[in-house]
Amino acid sequence: MNTNKDIILIIKRFIEDAGNMTQSFGLGRVVGQLYAYLYFSSMPKNLADMQEALGISKGSASTAVRQLEQWGATKKVWVKGDRKDYYEACDWFGRILRNAIVDTFGKRMASYASLIDDIEVGLAEVESGGNDEGEFIKGQIESLKKFQKKAFGILENPIVQAIVK
């Protein structure tokens, strides 16, 4: 028979594991912990609640909840008689995953695309007469561009689309 204490321990473990998972994906530990905390909270929580429960700063809680809001993982809710912002978790997992992937992956890939463009421009300015090193670098850049195109194509794959609906 599970007691409340056992349930609390299970939820705390899940919160820690969620933080470890998001950290391993480069999304930040607090983001995962905060989402798990809100997901297992039966009532909406404010930043002070999050700060106290997770032992984090108010700034960390605020930053993480904004990130989660951007992905559609949390939403603000109104609590009668209180002017603070309260939040609860959304459970549209496919949409959350898609938004997180597009946001993080898309921004990074766009940054790399800009870097590749800069390298191409710099190479064109430096290149004088098609030496072997310049041709090698051009080939490497073309390989990067092909990879980039495939990576963006992954998001359009019907299987991926079906998973994240």
CORRA-V402149 format. One record per pair of residues at least 6 apart in sequence whose C-alpha atoms are under 7 Angstrom apart, sorted by the first residue. I is the first residue (numbers start at 1). J is the second residue. Records with the same first field share a line. If there is no record, write none. Layout:
# CORRA-V402149
I: J ; J
This chain:
# CORRA-V402149
15: 33 ; 36 ; 37
16: 33
18: 32 ; 33 ; 36
19: 29 ; 30 ; 31 ; 32 ; 33
20: 29
22: 28 ; 29 ; 31 ; 32
23: 29
30: 64
31: 64
35: 89
38: 88 ; 89
39: 89
44: 86 ; 87 ; 88
45: 86 ; 87 ; 88
46: 84 ; 85 ; 86 ; 87
47: 58 ; 61 ; 62
48: 58
50: 61
51: 57 ; 58 ; 61
68: 74
69: 75
71: 96 ; 99 ; 100
72: 96
73: 89 ; 90 ; 96
74: 87 ; 88 ; 89 ; 90
75: 87 ; 88 ; 89 ; 90
76: 85 ; 86 ; 87 ; 88
77: 86 ; 87
78: 86
79: 86
94: 163 ; 164 ; 165
95: 164 ; 165
97: 164
98: 164
116: 141
127: 134
